[in-house]
Structures are given as structure tokens and as C-alpha cells.
Amino acid sequence: MGRNIVTTVGQRPATPSLSPRLVVLATAVGTVQHPGQRLRYNLPQGWGMSAKERAEAERTLSSLTSSLDPDAPFEVEPGRFEPGLMAKGALLTKLINGLAGPAAPSEVAAASKIEMYADAIQDVPAWAIDRAIRRWARGACPPDIEERPKFAFPPAPATLRALALLETSDARRDAKLLTNLLAAEPVEAAMDPTARPSTAVASLRRM
């Protein structure tokens, strides 16, 4: 399992980018789909991963997976770390209070708003929420997320979610590439149309 990564204020976790060799391997992965079977991932003829490259891919994927964990701890203030849920609550409170204007919402109204935001971002890590809020504060909302944003007010829950997912897009892309790479087999094996038992069935047969 991936280790938890603690992030600092305003920073994305220290997730390593893919090495040049892993980029070459991951982007070379192809797919084969036999009728009635699961999609198979494959490397070109004559290609393969060394034990060292596979270990590097596994470590990098573990780090990326940890960084994308919605429950990963986050430093909400210098020296103050909170679990994911509490960190996101603190960030949302800051967002709502910071852009409340002269008519600050009542406690009940603020709690209701936080609940709506929490539903929208429950599967997103706190560091991405922090980056999304900072992006909104800078007036840097892409038009494909919201065409006419009103930066004097908090973003809608769906908008905040979209901004947070934008912040995680590189990590999610790299994690997907590595997942496919680690599942890849030689193209000759992938092209064999012989049906294979599912993992569960294969495990039962070995018992």
C-alpha cells in the first residue's frame, strides 16, 4: 500500500514525475480487445521492463496513489496538520468566510454551504482543494469550467470540484499510464485469442 504523503501549505505533494524511460515505456503501451474478453495491455514486440524499471514504476505509482488519496493529511496552517476530512473543512470555512462580503452567512447557512461543498469534493485530496481555492482567488478559472465566473463570490460546489480535478489531472494521468504499463504483457501473448480464466478463478484453481 502507498504511504501517506503530508503536504505543506499551498504545495502539491512531492510526487515524482515519470522518468524519461518510464515515459517511453508507458506511452508505447498498446491494447488488444478479443471478443468477450477483458482489454489486454501490451508492449511492442521486443520491448520489456527490467526488474529495476518495474520497481521504479511501482514506487512512483504508489506515491501518486497516496497523493490522490482524499484522506491524505494536509498542513492547513504552518505546523498544523489535519486529516483529509478536517483539512477540507478548514479550507472550505476559509473560502466561505473569505468571500462572504459585508453580509456574512449565519452559522446555519455556513454549515449548509460547507455540507454541499463537502459532498462535491469528498473524493478529492485537500491539497487539490487548496490549489483550486488559490486559483479562484487569482481569478484563474478556465472558461471551459465557468464561462463568466464571479470571483467576488465563492465558486459553486461543482465549479470548485472541477478546479480541484484540474489540479489533480497530471497525477491521475500518470497513475493511469503506470497502471496500464504494469499490466502490460508482450504483444505476442496479448494477441493470443485463447480465453483466460479470471484472477479469482485462477486463484481458486491453485488452492
C-alpha positions, -999 to +999 in steps of 0.1 A: +000+000+000+011+035-007+024+057+022+005+088+032+021+120+020+019+150+042+017+182+022+027+218+031+006+249+028-001+258-008+020+230-023+013+199-042+027+167-027+062+157-037+050+132-063+078+124-087+072+129-124+078+099-146+114+093-156+123+096-193+125+058-196+091+052-180+076+079-202+088+060-233+075+026-220+042+039-207+034+058-239+043+027-260+016+005-243-010-007-268-042-026-263-058-057-277-095-065-273-107-100-280-144-106-283-160-114-249-127-108-230-112-081-209-090-055-226-053-066-226-024-041-224+008-049-243+043-036-251+056-037-287+075-067-300+109-070-284+101-045-256+101-052-219+107-038-185+137-047-164+133-055-127+147-021-119+122-003-142+093-023-128+103-014-092+106+022-102+071+022-118+056+005-087+072+031-064+061+060-085+025+046-088+024+041-050+035+077-045+009+090-069-018+069-054-010+083-020-011+119-032-045+113-047-059+098-015-088+121-004-080+113+032-043+123+030-032+147+057-026+184+048-010+213+066-038+238+069-016+263+088+022+263+094+028+235+117-008+223+119-016+191+101-051+177+098-066+145+083-081+150+049-117+155+060-109+180+087-084+198+064-110+202+037-135+215+063-110+242+074-103+251+038-140+254+030-146+276+060-118+299+049-133+301+014-168+309+026-157+334+052-131+350+030-155+358+002-186+364+023-187+401+017-204+425+042-233+401+048-215+371+063-237+340+064-251+328+096-237+297+113-266+276+100-262+289+064-224+285+065-228+249+078-252+241+050-228+255+024-199+235+038-220+204+036-228+210-001-191+216-008-181+185+011-204+163-010-188+178-042-152+172-031-154+141-009-132+121-033-106+149-039-074+154-018-072+185+004-041+198-014-061+200-047-089+219-029-063+244-016-048+248-051-083+253-065-092+280-040-060+298-047-067+296-084-101+311-078-086+339-057-062+347-085-091+349-110-077+320-130-108+299-137-106+284-173-137+293-194-145+257-201-151+253-163-171+285-159-176+310-187-184+341-166-171+335-131-178+360-103-146+360-084-160+382-057-181+353-045-173+317-036-174+293-066-203+269-069-196+234-054-194+219-089-170+246-100-147+240-070-148+203-078-139+209-114-110+232-105-097+207-079-099+179-105-079+201-129-052+203-103-050+165-100-052+159-137-014+153-142-012+129-113-043+110-124-029+107-159+005+095-148-011+070-124-033+056-152-003+053-175+017+034-149-012+011-141-015+001-177+023-003-181+025-026-151-004-047-165+013-049-200+025-081-215+044-090-246+024-083-277+026-119-288+009-131-256-017-103-259-026-113-295-033-149-285-071-151-286-072-180-261-096-171-233-080-167-199-097-175-165-104-145-143-080-138-115-105-151-090-109-184-109-072-188-114-067-183-076-093-210-068-076-235-091-043-230-074-058-238-039 
